[in-house]
């Protein structure tokens, strides 16, 4: 990408797309194209193709997706499967048809089998059953990977597929029903502190391990790979380090300053018990993460305090 290259970031209002836009702008890529969901329905193939014909982007970051935590995935399977299939199919097809030079497809490490060996290597894809609680989203993302590979194989279209681990950071979704675990915990502990609650309840046993990746590091990795990587095989992007949900809760509790107890509701699902990625491929390509988990949570909590309308400022 050159500084004046025309770059379309699909999903620029979301956690991933917003961070990619920030990174591109900080690197003086100012010829960015964005459209909100109200301006362009990515589930509409005619509208998407018309947009590409009119705008003629040279590079595309496909970060638009329907996302959410265990509850949202488990209760809205049609939305997570159908809408994500439509979004990625329409954007990839329109990008190819309208001469895009390169497309980066953003997937997720939930594509990997539920019980695959740890740390998770890229070659473990499709070697076993998926975790049932997020299978709909995972199947859609696997289809996106295969679609990128198919367009490369049949038409020579330069599409790469990047698999971030659990993301968090500024501009995250803090809704307690649809959010992922880290932002949900930030909100729960903050509200517990403000309301002087004796205890905060957390879904699951606290025993599962997860890898958490700060969103600005993710954006930097994506831009690095857009510039340097040109192969059909997927790339894990993350830290290569994990932490238990119990340890995460204790860390967030301390950063927020909540003084009550933590109660785990073991009747709620845990999801996959351990999920940490092997990021040696990314490291060997020349990129490593910079932000520690504590630094990232502190930055995310500061953003939460300053940006969300339903917040009550800490005393």
NORPE-V610683 format. One record per backbone hydrogen bond with DSSP energy under -0.5 kcal/mol. NH is the residue of the N-H (numbers start at 1). CO is the residue of the C=O. E is the energy in kcal/mol with one decimal. If there is no record, write none. Layout:
nh=NH co=CO e=E
nh=NH co=CO e=E
This chain:
nh=5 co=2 e=-1.5
nh=7 co=5 e=-0.7
nh=7 co=31 e=-2.2
nh=8 co=59 e=-2.9
nh=9 co=7 e=-0.6
nh=9 co=33 e=-2.0
nh=10 co=8 e=-0.7
nh=10 co=61 e=-2.3
nh=11 co=9 e=-0.5
nh=12 co=9 e=-0.7
nh=14 co=11 e=-1.5
nh=17 co=11 e=-0.7
nh=18 co=14 e=-2.3
nh=19 co=15 e=-1.4
nh=20 co=16 e=-2.2
nh=21 co=17 e=-2.4
nh=22 co=18 e=-2.1
nh=23 co=19 e=-2.3
nh=24 co=20 e=-2.7
nh=25 co=21 e=-2.6
nh=26 co=22 e=-2.1
nh=27 co=23 e=-1.3
nh=28 co=25 e=-1.7
nh=29 co=24 e=-2.9
nh=30 co=3 e=-0.7
nh=30 co=28 e=-1.0
nh=31 co=3 e=-0.5
nh=32 co=30 e=-1.0
nh=33 co=7 e=-3.2
nh=40 co=36 e=-2.0
nh=42 co=40 e=-0.9
nh=44 co=41 e=-2.0
nh=45 co=43 e=-0.7
nh=48 co=44 e=-2.3
nh=49 co=45 e=-2.3
nh=50 co=46 e=-2.3
nh=51 co=47 e=-2.1
nh=52 co=48 e=-2.2
nh=53 co=49 e=-2.3
nh=54 co=50 e=-2.1
nh=55 co=51 e=-2.7
nh=56 co=52 e=-2.5
nh=58 co=6 e=-2.8
nh=59 co=6 e=-1.9
nh=60 co=102 e=-2.0
nh=61 co=8 e=-2.4
nh=62 co=60 e=-0.6
nh=62 co=104 e=-3.0
nh=63 co=10 e=-1.6
nh=63 co=61 e=-1.4
nh=67 co=65 e=-0.7
nh=69 co=178 e=-0.9
nh=73 co=69 e=-2.5
nh=74 co=70 e=-2.4
nh=75 co=71 e=-1.8
nh=76 co=72 e=-1.5
nh=80 co=76 e=-2.1
nh=81 co=77 e=-2.1
nh=82 co=78 e=-2.7
nh=83 co=78 e=-0.7
nh=83 co=79 e=-1.0
nh=84 co=79 e=-0.6
nh=85 co=81 e=-2.0
nh=86 co=82 e=-2.5
nh=87 co=83 e=-2.6
nh=88 co=84 e=-2.1
nh=89 co=85 e=-2.1
nh=90 co=86 e=-2.5
nh=91 co=87 e=-2.2
nh=92 co=88 e=-2.4
nh=93 co=89 e=-2.3
nh=94 co=90 e=-2.3
nh=95 co=91 e=-2.5
nh=96 co=92 e=-2.2
nh=97 co=93 e=-2.7
nh=98 co=94 e=-1.6
nh=99 co=96 e=-1.4
nh=100 co=95 e=-2.5
nh=101 co=58 e=-2.2
nh=102 co=58 e=-1.3
nh=103 co=158 e=-2.2
nh=104 co=60 e=-2.9
nh=105 co=103 e=-0.6
nh=105 co=160 e=-3.2
nh=106 co=62 e=-1.9
nh=106 co=104 e=-0.5
nh=107 co=105 e=-0.7
nh=107 co=162 e=-3.2
nh=109 co=164 e=-1.5
nh=111 co=108 e=-1.4
nh=112 co=109 e=-1.4
nh=114 co=129 e=-2.9
nh=116 co=113 e=-1.1
nh=119 co=276 e=-0.6
nh=120 co=276 e=-3.0
nh=121 co=119 e=-0.5
nh=124 co=121 e=-1.9
nh=125 co=122 e=-1.4
nh=127 co=124 e=-1.4
nh=134 co=131 e=-1.2
nh=135 co=132 e=-0.9
nh=138 co=134 e=-2.2
nh=139 co=135 e=-2.8
nh=140 co=136 e=-1.7
nh=141 co=137 e=-2.3
nh=142 co=138 e=-2.6
nh=143 co=139 e=-2.2
nh=144 co=140 e=-1.8
nh=145 co=141 e=-2.1
nh=146 co=142 e=-2.4
nh=147 co=143 e=-2.3
nh=148 co=144 e=-2.2
nh=149 co=145 e=-2.3
nh=150 co=146 e=-2.4
nh=151 co=147 e=-2.5
nh=152 co=148 e=-1.9
nh=153 co=149 e=-2.5
nh=154 co=150 e=-3.0
nh=155 co=151 e=-1.9
nh=156 co=152 e=-1.3
nh=157 co=151 e=-1.7
nh=159 co=157 e=-1.5
nh=160 co=103 e=-2.7
nh=162 co=105 e=-2.9
nh=163 co=235 e=-3.1
nh=164 co=162 e=-0.7
nh=165 co=237 e=-1.5
nh=166 co=211 e=-1.0
nh=168 co=213 e=-1.4
nh=172 co=169 e=-1.2
nh=174 co=172 e=-0.6
nh=179 co=175 e=-1.8
nh=184 co=180 e=-1.7
nh=185 co=181 e=-2.3
nh=186 co=182 e=-2.0
nh=187 co=183 e=-2.1
nh=188 co=184 e=-2.6
nh=189 co=185 e=-2.7
nh=190 co=186 e=-2.2
nh=191 co=187 e=-2.8
nh=192 co=188 e=-2.2
nh=193 co=189 e=-2.0
nh=194 co=190 e=-2.5
nh=195 co=191 e=-2.5
nh=196 co=193 e=-0.9
nh=197 co=192 e=-2.4
nh=200 co=261 e=-2.3
nh=202 co=263 e=-2.8
nh=204 co=265 e=-2.0
nh=209 co=273 e=-2.6
nh=210 co=243 e=-2.7
nh=211 co=275 e=-0.8
nh=213 co=166 e=-3.4
nh=215 co=168 e=-2.6
nh=217 co=214 e=-0.7
nh=218 co=214 e=-2.1
nh=219 co=215 e=-2.3
nh=220 co=216 e=-1.8
nh=221 co=217 e=-2.4
nh=222 co=218 e=-2.4
nh=223 co=219 e=-2.3
nh=224 co=220 e=-2.3
nh=225 co=221 e=-2.5
nh=226 co=222 e=-2.3
nh=227 co=223 e=-1.5
nh=228 co=224 e=-1.5
nh=229 co=225 e=-2.7
nh=235 co=161 e=-1.6
nh=237 co=163 e=-2.3
nh=243 co=210 e=-2.2
nh=245 co=208 e=-2.3
nh=246 co=206 e=-2.3
nh=248 co=244 e=-2.6
nh=249 co=245 e=-2.7
nh=250 co=246 e=-2.1
nh=251 co=247 e=-2.1
nh=252 co=248 e=-2.7
nh=253 co=249 e=-2.7
nh=254 co=250 e=-1.8
nh=255 co=251 e=-2.1
nh=256 co=252 e=-2.8
nh=257 co=253 e=-1.8
nh=258 co=253 e=-1.9
nh=261 co=198 e=-2.7
nh=263 co=200 e=-2.7
nh=265 co=202 e=-3.0
nh=266 co=264 e=-1.0
nh=268 co=265 e=-1.7
nh=275 co=209 e=-1.0
nh=278 co=120 e=-2.9
nh=279 co=277 e=-0.7
nh=283 co=279 e=-2.5
nh=284 co=280 e=-2.7
nh=285 co=281 e=-1.3
nh=286 co=282 e=-0.6
nh=286 co=283 e=-1.1
nh=287 co=282 e=-1.6
nh=296 co=292 e=-2.5
nh=297 co=293 e=-2.6
nh=298 co=294 e=-2.3
nh=299 co=295 e=-2.3
nh=300 co=296 e=-2.3
nh=301 co=297 e=-2.8
nh=302 co=298 e=-2.2
nh=303 co=299 e=-1.9
nh=304 co=300 e=-2.4
nh=305 co=301 e=-2.4
nh=306 co=302 e=-1.4
nh=307 co=303 e=-1.4
nh=308 co=304 e=-1.4
nh=311 co=308 e=-1.6
